[in-house]
């Protein structure tokens, strides 16, 4: 908590605003996934096919999440909507 108070996270600046930013963040996510897999398996150099497969999996996960949000299954950042439905009104 102290670290956050020293340097609070700027959510407005962290938003993905264009396709270039999306691709850059997608590349970071793929690199992170490959790095974690390399640490777990001992493989040092992932093949190009691995990178393409991981990229596709990350994109599929994002598409699924957006679809769930649109169907109101997930409420990004607002769990109160689900609470209001379950409580009877007085």
ABEGO torsion letter per residue (X at the ends): XAAAAABBBBAAAABBABAAAAAAAAAAAAAAAAAAAAAAAGBABBBAAAAAAAAAAAAAAAAAAAAAAAAGABBBGBAAAAAAAABBBX
